[in-house]
Amino acid sequence: MFLPVGAVYNVHEMMTFSLDEYGTTIASILGPAEGGARLMPLAPDGPWRHEGWERLKGCSTEALFDQAPVSGEFASCVESALYLYFSDLDRSHTISQNISSTTGSFLHGIMHRQEPDFSNAKYWFRKVAGHPVFGALRDAALATLSEGGAAGLRGSIEGHVEWDALWMVDQCEAAHRGGGRALEDQLLRIQRAEWQAVFDYCYRRAVGAE
């Protein structure tokens, strides 16, 4: 089911990440690489040198979408998100810094958070307030936490009516400063839900599906 531009995401759709939705080329990239369910490091020390990453580097934008007509801006967002998935921050940054939309800023903020450059990440996330995926992302984060406890994190998220990207930066900084394995494990799961949400949003807008 595709959603019209401007629609609010349904959390139950967002919680199921299916490669069947994204075409054969993207499936060939993500399929061998944990199927889009990788727990990306909060602060990677370099790209994940996986065969999917090699395949991604060899693809043109047109090839990623199986030669279908796409929206240039959101197609670039998809590319940036795919490089984030493989922890290739440099390539993701090169793409996202040239996208002026709130979604480009969203991806830009994730990249700087993982760098980690927390103040710069907040600068970009401040440009993203009210993004269409935030409501569903908040619910997905809560569902993720319900699987493994973390009452403190749940309370913080429940205190906001939508996703608070600046809060996520603060939590990642706390983990970076030695917040403990339990905190890091929960943030890894939230970050995966975040990536899946923004990737899905970008892909659907890129192909213009409703």
C-alpha positions in Angstrom: 0.0 0.0 0.0 1.4 3.4 -1.0 0.6 6.6 0.8 -0.1 9.9 -0.8 2.2 12.8 -0.3 1.4 14.5 3.0 -0.2 11.5 4.6 0.5 10.5 8.1 2.4 7.2 8.3 0.7 4.2 9.9 2.9 2.6 12.5 1.8 -1.0 11.6 3.0 -0.5 8.0 6.2 1.0 9.2 7.0 -1.8 11.6 7.2 -4.3 8.7 10.1 -3.8 6.4 9.8 -5.8 3.3 12.3 -5.7 0.5 9.6 -6.7 -2.0 8.4 -3.0 -1.8 11.7 -1.6 -3.2 12.4 -3.2 -6.5 14.9 -5.9 -7.6 18.1 -3.8 -7.5 17.6 -2.5 -4.0 16.6 -6.0 -2.9 19.8 -7.3 -4.4 21.8 -4.7 -2.4 20.0 -5.1 0.9 19.0 -8.7 0.7 22.4 -10.2 1.4 23.1 -7.4 4.0 20.6 -8.5 6.7 17.6 -7.5 4.5 17.5 -3.9 5.7 17.4 -5.0 9.4 21.1 -4.3 10.2 21.8 -2.8 13.6 24.0 0.0 12.3 26.7 1.2 14.8 25.9 4.4 16.6 29.4 5.7 15.7 30.9 3.5 12.9 34.6 3.5 12.4 34.3 3.1 8.6 32.1 1.6 5.9 30.7 -1.9 6.3 32.7 -3.5 3.4 29.9 -5.9 2.4 29.1 -7.2 -1.1 25.9 -5.1 -0.9 28.0 -1.9 -0.4 30.2 -2.9 -3.4 27.1 -3.4 -5.5 25.6 0.0 -4.3 28.8 1.8 -5.3 28.5 0.4 -8.8 24.9 1.5 -9.3 23.7 4.6 -11.0 20.7 6.4 -9.6 18.6 5.1 -12.5 19.8 1.5 -11.9 18.8 1.6 -8.2 15.2 2.2 -9.3 15.3 -0.4 -12.1 15.3 2.3 -14.7 11.9 3.6 -13.6 11.2 7.4 -13.7 11.8 8.9 -10.3 11.9 12.2 -8.5 15.5 13.4 -8.5 15.5 14.8 -5.0 14.0 11.8 -3.3 16.0 9.4 -5.4 19.1 11.2 -4.0 17.7 10.7 -0.5 17.3 7.0 -1.2 21.0 6.8 -2.2 22.1 8.8 0.9 20.1 6.5 3.1 21.5 3.4 1.5 25.1 4.6 2.1 24.1 5.3 5.8 22.9 1.7 6.0 26.4 0.5 5.1 28.0 3.1 7.4 29.6 4.9 4.5 29.3 8.3 6.1 31.4 10.2 3.6 29.3 9.2 0.5 26.1 9.7 2.4 27.2 13.2 3.4 28.3 14.1 -0.1 24.8 13.4 -1.3 22.7 14.8 1.6 24.5 18.1 1.9 23.2 18.9 -1.6 19.6 18.2 -0.7 17.8 21.3 0.6 14.6 19.7 1.8 13.8 18.7 5.4 14.3 15.0 4.4 17.8 15.9 3.2 18.4 17.6 6.5 17.1 14.5 8.3 19.7 12.3 6.6 22.4 14.9 7.1 21.6 14.9 10.8 21.8 11.2 11.1 25.2 11.2 9.4 26.6 13.8 11.8 25.1 12.0 14.8 27.0 8.9 13.8 30.2 10.8 13.0 29.9 11.6 15.9 29.5 15.4 15.8 26.5 15.9 18.1 26.2 19.7 18.0 26.3 19.6 14.2 23.7 16.9 14.2 21.4 19.1 16.3 21.9 22.0 13.8 20.5 19.8 11.0 17.8 18.2 13.0 16.4 21.6 14.0 15.6 22.0 10.3 13.5 18.8 10.4 10.8 19.6 13.0 7.4 18.1 12.1 8.7 15.7 9.5 5.9 13.3 8.2 7.6 10.2 9.6 8.0 11.5 13.1 4.7 10.3 14.5 5.1 6.7 13.2 8.8 6.8 14.3 7.8 7.6 17.8 5.4 4.7 17.9 7.9 2.4 16.3 10.6 3.4 18.9 8.1 2.7 21.8 7.2 -0.7 20.3 10.9 -1.5 20.0 11.6 -0.6 23.6 8.6 -2.7 24.8 10.5 -5.7 23.5 13.4 -5.2 25.9 12.3 -3.0 28.8 14.2 0.3 29.2 11.4 2.1 31.2 13.4 5.3 31.4 13.7 5.7 27.7 10.0 4.8 27.2 9.0 7.6 29.6 11.2 10.1 27.8 9.6 9.3 24.4 6.1 9.2 25.8 6.6 12.7 27.1 6.6 14.0 23.5 3.7 13.9 21.1 6.0 13.1 18.2 9.5 11.9 17.6 12.2 14.2 19.2 15.3 14.0 17.1 17.3 16.2 19.5 16.5 13.8 22.3 17.9 10.9 20.2 21.1 12.9 19.7 21.4 13.4 23.5 20.9 9.7 24.1 23.5 8.8 21.5 26.0 11.2 23.1 25.3 9.7 26.5 26.0 6.2 25.1 29.2 7.6 23.5 30.3 8.9 26.8 29.9 5.5 28.5 26.2 5.1 29.2 26.4 1.3 29.3 25.6 -1.6 27.0 21.9 -1.7 27.8 21.5 1.9 26.6 23.5 1.3 23.5 21.5 -1.9 22.6 18.2 0.0 22.9 19.4 2.9 20.8 20.7 0.5 18.1 17.1 -0.8 17.7 15.6 2.7 17.7 18.1 3.8 15.1 17.2 0.8 12.9 13.5 1.8 13.1 14.5 5.4 12.3 16.4 4.3 9.2 13.7 2.0 8.0 11.1 4.8 8.4 13.0 7.4 6.5 14.2 5.0 3.8 10.6 3.9 3.2 9.4 7.5 3.0 12.1 8.5 0.6 11.6 5.5 -1.7 7.8 6.0 -1.9 8.2 9.7 -2.7 11.0 9.0 -5.3 8.8 6.6 -7.3 5.7 8.9 -6.9 3.5 6.0 -5.7 0.2 6.6 -4.0 
